[in-house]
C-alpha cells in the first residue's frame, strides 16, 4: 500500500517562503502525476501545482511565478517551493499522487494527511 508523507508546513509572515516535501513509501508501484492541492476553511480543495513523469508542470494561476514544483522520480518525492507568500495562501496543503500498481495494473488516487500553511499579514 502506498503512503504519502508530507512535511514542511508552518507559520510564516507575508512575503516569506516555505518549502513543502512529500515522499511516497511502499513497494510495487509507479507514479505518473504527483502534486499538491490545498483547501482553505469554507472552500473547496483546489489544485496548486502538479508534475507529470513526462516533465510537464501545471500551476494554478494564483501561484504562477511564486511557487515552483520539483520532483525526484527515482526517490518518489515531490517538493513545492513557495515564495512571496500571501495571507490568501493559508490552507491545508495535501500531497496527491496518481499511482499505478505494478501487480494489479490498476490506477489509484492517493492523498497525504495534509500539512497546515498559515501566512500572517
C-alpha positions, 0 to 999 in steps of 0.5 A: 500500500502506498503512503504519502508523507508530507512535511514542511508546513508552518507559520510564516509572515507575508512575503516569506517562503516555505518549502513543502516535501512529500515522499511516497513509501511502499513497494510495487508501484509507479507514479505518473502525476504527483502534486499538491492541492490545498483547501482553505476553511469554507472552500473547496480543495483546489489544485496548486501545482502538479508534475507529470513523469513526462516533465510537464508542470501545471500551476494554478494561476494564483501561484504562477511565478511564486511557487515552483514544483520539483520532483525526484522520480527515482526517490518518489518525492515531490517538493513545492517551493513557495515564495512571496507568500500571501495571507490568501495562501493559508490552507491545508496543503495535501500531497496527491499522487496518481499511482499505478500498481505494478501487480494489479495494473490498476490506477489509484488516487492517493492523498497525504494527511495534509500539512497546515500553511498559515501566512500572517499579514 
